[in-house]
Amino acid sequence: MRRIRNITELAELAGVSPGTVSRALSDTGLISAKTRERIKAIALEHDFRPNAMARNLRIQRTGAIGVVIPLGHATGQHISDPFFMTMLGLLADALTERGYDLVLSRVIPSESEWLAKIVDSGRVDGVIVIGQSDQSATLDRVAARYRPLVAWGGHVEGQVHCSVGSDNRLGGELAARHLIAQGCRRIAFFGDPRALEIAQRLDGCRQAMLEAGIADDLVVLPAHLVAEAAHPDIADFLSQNSQRPQGIVAASDVIAMSALRALAEFGIAVPDDVRVIGYDDLPIAQHSFPRLTTIGQDLERGAATLIDLLFRRIAGEDCLSVVMQPNLVVRASA
């Protein structure tokens, strides 16, 4: 049996045009079911598989979506971070269901053109950025000329790039108001505000304390998002402050878990001595001791919205950013 090398040879064997073969193998176009099945049977018999790369070049599609994690302010953070792993799993499942591959990049921005190089590489049909870090200006610059780009993160007035995320200011307010209602006056915020999302959460916390007349009692520790780095910083903070906070608003569940560990090492009871609130409501929040009170983000809806907006933008639609409502999830730590 002679080997079929391309669509033209398969068309000659089937007695049809190469275009008919292409439509049959891709299940597109108006051809009869009988012809389609006959061509597929001949291809199977001769173990012929069309060249996907050549097809993608013809239709100007790669069949892949780039997922990029920029680490501008937190270079030590890893893809194994619980938030990244949760979001990557949701995105990968949804992209696979659409027949797309996921091309993952973890980037430590060392120069301003890192994102331009990714979108101009021709390797992907669109890009999803997980977290703006301190790279909002770069995202805006590239988004001004490259439509199929969406990012998970915060939104500000005048922002050029399309983003999906929770109302971070409201989340910070919800956390601080809950602590204030529990009698907390001295409140500490743990998180690095160089990242837009974290800065907005801090703003919300500060606003709630301002309304309560206790803004001067807010202390900010720019704790790292990586647990191994956050824990010693929090331990130093606790050892150097004679007046410990009565409540802690952590910018992420990972930071909150580091706080719980440090507090336990100092013999400080949670929630009796200090109340702790995280942010994200990752699965790990339910497995801490005590179980973590947190600000919930609907990550499943967020991932689905990112993909929906991206494919709409690939199709040429100019979609607007989406800001989702966060919710307070009360558990034992506060």
Secondary structure, 3 states (H helix, E strand, C coil): CCCCCCHHHHHHHHCCCHHHHHHHHHCCCCCCHHHHHHHHHHHHHCCCCCCHHHHHHHHCCCCEEEEEEECCCCCCCCCCCHHHHHHHHHHHHHHHHCCCEEEEEEECCCCCCHHHHHHCCCCCCCEEEECCCCCHHHHHHHHCCCCCEEEECCCCCCCCCEEEEECHHHHHHHHHHHHHHCCCCCEEEECCCCCHHHHHHHHHHHHHHHHCCCHHHEEEECCCCCHHHHHHHHHHHHHHCCCCCCEEEECCHHHHHHHHHHHHHCCCCCCCCCEEEEEECCHHHHCCCCCCEEEECCHHHHHHHHHHHHHHHHCCCCCCCEEECCEEECCCCC
